[in-house]
Structures are given as structure tokens and as C-alpha cells.
Amino acid sequence: MRLALDYKIVLLMAFILLPTTKTLLASDVIMSHVTDEVDVYLKEGQVNENWDDYVIKGFKAYANSDFDNARLNLQKAYDAGCRDGFVLFRLTISYAVQDMCQQAIKYGKEAIPYYREQYPKKFKDSSLFQVIGDCSNGNEAIEYYRQGLENNPNDVSARLNRAHELVQLNRIDAAQKEFLAIIEGGRVSSYGFGVAYNGLGRIAKGRGNYRQAIKYYQKAYELRDGGVDAWGIALSYEGLKDYKSARYYWNKAADAYGHNDEWGRQALQRARQLEGY
């Protein structure tokens, strides 16, 4: 799995469970109450007595974060002949959050034309493409993020994930442009800014530009006080052979992760190895 997967999971769960977090996710498709979901389906969807009960049960389960029952019921609706774009979208997410990526990609791709035709206003959001991209790898993921950004250029999470995929493919210049575009755009939470600055720090460190890397990592650390940011600062100071400063930030990384966490223990061990500097 790619290094950015843990970050993608965080965004996907925020996308599903925290629909009011507009500073990080530009989406307005996700609704917080099951009554909204059912109302949208009954007013705009492909209602049919052969599958309506399954859809309503699936939406209720989805609203309660019971993705297993959401998947089972929405799958029954699909098997009964339902080809509603909104239902397929929810089925896609229900598979995705249970790490059933092949099924999520399958139903996500199938959802695209139905969602576009049946819900044209909602289709302008990038969310469906983002979920498919999150379940994909490499160039395929990048392509779905690109399509999502065509629909909604302000979807920061899709742009961040696209940037991370570009890093994994060693398309560093393209990734740097994406991270900078996020920062220059300004429509993002402190956490999102932190992720973007961390990405720029990783790029600078990888190029051996340790002083610039420290500046980026420091920005990220100030925004979210993250162990991963302190870790990057520590490594960059080691690159400059400033072991006293490196030890300080290894300790900060250990504190941020927690001394009982595996990453925290590794950071603390490295800090102790640098004692005496």
C-alpha cells in the first residue's frame, strides 16, 4: 500500500462521518441525517417498489456508520435492478471503508454515468471521483483525482491525495505544484495546510535542501503539532549535522506520538543515541 494511505483514510472517514467539515472538504454532497438521504432519493432518485425498502434500510445503516449493513442492503437493491447514481455512490463508499477496494472501484465506475445523468448538480462535486481515486493506485488514482478536480477545483482533499500519488510515482515537480497550489489557494483548514507544508518539506529534504525542508516542516508543526512533522525536522537537522537540534525534535516527535507508540519509541531511541551532542 502507498505511504499516503493512512492520510487518505483520514480524509475518507472525515468525508463520510464529518459532513460539516467544509474547510477541508469542499463537498456538499454528503448529508448528515438519514432523512435527507431518503428525501433526496425519493424526490430525485430511481424509485421502485422492487428495491425501495433495501435503499431506505441501506441509507439508515449508512447514516449510523453501519457500513456492513449499508453495503448488504444497497447491494440487494443493486441486485434487484436498482441503477440509481446516488445509491451506487453510497454502495461504493460502503465497500471502500471496509477495504473492499476492487468492489468499490467497480461500483464507483458504474456510478459515474448514472450519477452524472440523474443528479447533474451533485455530480459537479468531486466526491465520487475522490473515493474511486482513494481505492486506486498510481496513474489510475491520479486520473480520477484529475477528473474530480475538473468538477471542483477547490476540493483540497482530492488535490492533496493527487500530490501524494505524484510523490509515490517520483513526479516530484508536479507534486510540488499541487502542494503549492493548495497553500496559495487558502481555502483549507490548519490541518490541510499542515499536510501541504509537510509534503513540501519531504520534497525539499529528498533533494538535500535541508534548511528549506526545516522551514516547511516547521510551518506544518506549528499548524498541527504533529509527530510526523517533528520527525521530518529531526531528520533534516541530522542532514545538516546539527545533532543537538535533531535530538530536541526527536524528543518532540516521541512526545507527539506517545512513548507507548512504536513510532514514538523509535524517535525516543534515536534521541538517546544522540545524547552528548
N, C-alpha and C positions, 0 to 999 in steps of 0.2 A: 504493500500500500504506500501511497505517496506521503511525503513528510507533512504536507499540508492537510492531511485527512483529519487530524484532531481539530484543527481550526474550522474545517468545513462542517464537521459535525456540530460544533458550537453554533455556527451560523444557521445550519439547517434546523436545529432544535429551537433557536430563537425565532426563526421564520415560522415554525409550526406552533410553538407554545406561547410566544410573546408577540402577538399580532399588533400591539400598540407601540412597539419599539421602532418608530418611524425614523429616528436619527441614524440608525444603522442600516435598516432595510427600507427601501423606498416603496415596497409593495403595499398595495391597498386591496389585494385580492383576499387575503386571509381574514376570516371573521372570527370574532371571539366567542360567539354564542351559537349554539346549535340551531336556535330559532332562525337566525339569519341564514345559515346554510340551507335549511329546509325551505325557507321562504324563497331564496334565490332559485333553488331547484324547481319548486312548484310554480313559480311565476315565469321562469325563463327556460327551464330545462325540458328534456325529452321525457315527459311523464308518461307512465304506462302502468296499468294495474298489474302487469306481469312482474314488475321489479320495484315498484314504488316502496313497498314495505322494506325491502332489502336496503334501498338507498337511505331511507329515513333512519333505520337501525344503524347503518354504517356511519352516517353523519353524527348520530348521537354518541356512538363509541369514539369517533374521531375527536369530538369536542371534549371528551373526558380523557383524552390521551390514551385510550384503549385501542392502540393501533392494530392489535391482533384481531379483535372482533370487527374493527373497521374494515380491515383487509378482507376478512372472511365474508362479511355481508356485501361489501361492494364487489367482491369477486363473484358472488352469487348473482348480483344484479347484472354484471357483465355477461356471465354465462347464460342468463335468461334473455339476453339480446340487447341490453342497455348499451348505447353508444353515446351517452351524454358526456360532453367535454369536461364539465365540472366534476362529474362522478369519476371519470377516468383520471383527472388530476389528483383527486383525493386518494384514489386507489394507488396511483404512482407514489405519492408521499408515504402512504401506509406501508408499502413494500420497502421504500428507501430507508425509513427509520428503523426497520428491522433487519437492515443489512442484506436485503434480498435484491441486490443491485441489478442483476440481469432482468428480473421481472419488472423492476422499476423502470429500467430503460425501455423495455418492450412496451409497457403500457403508456409511458411518457411519450414515446414517439407516436404511438397510435392516437394519443390525446390531442396532439398538435392541430391536425386539420379540423377535428370536431370543435375544439376549444376556439379556434380562430373563427369558424363559421357561426357557432351558436352563441358565443359570448365575445363579440368583437371588441367591446370596451375593456373587458377584463383581460383579453388577450394582449392588449398593449403593455401590460405588465410583463416583467422578465421572469417571473417566478417559476413557471413551468420549465423554461429552458435552464434555469439555475439548478433545479432539482435533478434534471437529466445530466447536466454537467457534473454535479457533485457525485453522481454514481458512475461517471465515466472516467477515463484516463487520457492523459496526453493530448494529442491533437484533436481527438473527438471531443474531449471536455472543453478545450479552448474554443472549438467551433460553436458549441452550444452556448457558452458564455457570450461569445460574439453576437449570436442571434438574439440573446436576451438583452444585451446592451443596445442593440438596434431598436428594440421595443422601448427600452427605458434606460437611456444613458446615465441616469442618476442612481442606478442600483449599485451601491457601493460594494455590497457583499459579492455580487457577480464579478465586479471588477477586481476585487481582492483575490478571489479564487482563481480568476484568469491569470493574474500576475503570478500567483504561486505555481500554477501549472507551467507557465513560461519559464520560471526558475528551474523547475524539475527537468525541463527539456533543454536547459542551458541556453535559452534565448534571453540572455541577460539584459540586453539593451531594451528589448520590447517590454520585459518585466519592469524595468526601471521607469519607463514611460508611464506604465499603468499606475505604479505606486505614486509617482509624482502627480499624475492627473487626479488621484484621489485627494491628495493633500491640497493641491491648488483649487480643487472644486469646492472644498469647505463644507459640503453637506454630509457630515458624518459625525458620529459620536466620538468621545475621547478614546474609547476602546478601538474604534475603527482607525482613527489617526495613529494610535499606538501600533497597530498591526502594520500599517503602511510604513511608518518610520522604522520599525523592526526589519521589514523587508529591504528597505534601502540600506540599513546597517549591514545586513547579511551580504548584500551585493558589494558594498564598499570593502567589507572585511575580506571577501573572497578575492577581491582584486588587490589585496595588500595595502589598501588605503586605510590604515588603522585609525588615524586621527579623525578622518571623516566618518568612519564607522562609529566611533565613540560618540560623536555629535548626534548621529541619528539614533543610536541606541539610547543615549541619554534622554532624548526627546520622548522616545517610547516609554522609557522607565518613569519619567515624570508624569506621563499621562495615565499609566495603569499600574505602576509599581510591580511589574511582572518579573518572575524569576527568569524567564527566557531572555528578557532584556538585560538584566544584570549579568546573566551568563555571557551574552554577547559582548558586553563591556569588558568583562574579565578576560575573555579570550583576546580581545583587541589590545588591552593593556599588556598582555603577555607577548603579543606580536611586537609591541614597542619595547619589550624587556623592562617594563615598569612593573616589577613583581609586587611591590608594596601596594600599588593601586589595584593590581589584579587580585591580590589576596582580599582586599577590602570588599570588592564586588563579588568574589566567590562567596564570602560570608553573607552578603546581601542576597545572593541567589539562594543560598541554603535557607535563609530565613523566609524568603518568599515562597519557596516550595514546601518548606516544613522539614524538620530534621528527620522525620519518620518516612518521608517520601524518598523513593530511590534516587530521583534527580537531586533532591536536597542533600542526601548522604554523599553523592558523588561530588557535589560542589563543596561541601564541608571538608571532604577528604583532600580535595585539591588545595583548599585554603590552608590546611595544616601542612601540606607538602611545601608550601611557600613561606612557612614561618621562618623568621630570621632575616627576611629581606626588608 
